[in-house]
Amino acid sequence: MRILLLGVNHKTVPLDVREAVSFSKSKVIEALPALQGIAGEAVVLSTCNRTEIYATTSDEKKVSPRIERSLSDFHGLPSETLSPHLIESLDDDAVRHLFKVASGLDSLIIGESEILGQVRESLTIASDAESVRSPLLGLFHSAVRTGGRTREETEIRRNAMSVSSAGVRLAKRMLGDLEGRRALLIGAGEAGALVARALRFAGVGELLIANRTRARSESLAEELTGAVVEFDDIASTLENVDIAILATDAPEFILSSQMVSESQRYAPA
């Protein structure tokens, strides 16, 4: 039995293709039975930066194109659009890749901590759907343990801590002084709170906070003299801010490329 990895990530595809093949939690649950019908086991790891399918098979030459076709059909995406961007790995290469992902070594920003929880959740979803047994079950448990140890026993956590202010530093490089600027922060969890404080320290004039759970937005807004934006109003709010920073581990895309393009139509020249 071989371990097969098939998918896309931020290194292989542009944003619009990543959006097109992204799975929400409910869509993963919907897709798993079909994938298990193709392969012996299946786990889907889908985040904003990657959609990866891990499977077991005794005939990867037969199963790989079937998984690719299933992925294309599920998302209504022509195979010729998806195929050039797919990565495929087998056995040790697939295992090494998963361990790098869980450890934050394959992330867009090295060391970010959200991915470990996302790997853990992908295993939980597959377990609940009964689409995973040994060896994928053991593999994912090992990857989660390794990801945890990497953060506990190495200095990668220092870089992870800096992720919260990376967006603020980038905004300062692009816009110069942030004094008086209007900023939208999406996400009010632990990472969001760190970003919010960094924005306030940088001198933003107005801090708008959106979060799925309004109570969290209100609490953070009260602490930092900000204002709450309804989650459903994010798209319209984009038109009126200078900076938008996402600090959320939501598996689905919060902002689409179309939303950003539309908001830029209203930006001053």
MOMO-V311205 format. One line per field, one symbol per residue. ss: DSSP state (2 for helix, 1 for strand, 0 for the rest). psi: psi as a letter, one per 40 degrees, with the letter a starting at -180 (. if undefined). burial: + if it has 24 or more other ideal C-beta (glycine too) atoms within 12 Angstrom, else -. A space follows every 10 residues. Layout:
# MOMO-V311205
ss->???
psi->???
burial->???
This chain:
# MOMO-V311205
ss->0111111110 0000222222 0000222222 2222222200 1111110001 1111111002 2222222222 2222200022 2222201111 2222222222 2200000000 0002222222 2222222200 0000022222 2222222222 2220022222 2222222222 2222200000 0111110002 2222222222 2000011111 0002222222 2222001100 2222222200 0011110000 0000002222 222200000
psi->hihhhhaiae ediidddddd eihidddddd ddddddddid ihhhhhadei hhhhiiiegd dddddddddd ddddefhhdd dddeehihii bddddddddd ddeeeeidhh eieddddddd ddddddddef ehaheddddd dddddddddd ddeieddddd deddeddddd ddddebhehe ihhhhhhfad dddddddddd defidhhhhh idhddddddd dddefaihhi deedddddee idhhhhgifh dihdhidddd dddedeii.
burial->-+++++++++ -++-+-++++ +++-+--++- ++-+++-+++ ++++++++++ +++++++--+ --++-+++++ ++-++-+--- -++-++++++ ---++-++++ ++++++++++ ++++++++++ ++++++--+- ++--+++-++ +-++-+++-+ +----+---+ -+++++++-- ++-----+-- +++++++++- ++++++++++ -+-+-+++++ +----++--+ +--+-++++- +--++-++-- ++++++++++ +++++---++ --+------
